């Protein structure tokens, strides 16, 4: 079975802010306790793209992370409702990178990443061997301090609710 992971990460230590984002967006999801300055959450209706309802109700710094093992990965950063950086790498047949709207500066300015020579190589794999050997899709999540990113999605959390301590479920009202 191939991995499909999709998650949102809001820069805060207060999970109640994320609960409000979900309620205001009229979305169902799960909110995890804060870790490494992030509150991670997953949304039932998300389909590997940031949901406009979530983005439009975002009051701060929001990261959307997707990894589809057989297809590619993406990292998208929002400051309130404005997308300030986006990166896509897919490899269905060959490596294709879409980085025309990718900018590391917002990551640095907001303290999400520190400037490091390792970063440059993460976003420009030269071959499939390099891509799967260095696993940039996981490494960037690790450098960002994302607590949940591997085999992680709404459905994986819903299937294993008891496996998460401090899990907050938000339902549509």
Secondary structure, DSSP 8 states (H G I E B T S, - for coil): ---EEEEEEEESS-HHHHHHHHHHTT--EEE---BTTEEEEEETT--SS--HHHHHT--SEEEEEEEETTTEEEEEEEETTEEEEEEEEE-SSS-EEE-TT--SHHHHHTTSS---HHHHHHT---SHHHHHHHTHHHHHHHHHT-S--TT-SHHHHHHTGGGSTT-EEE---
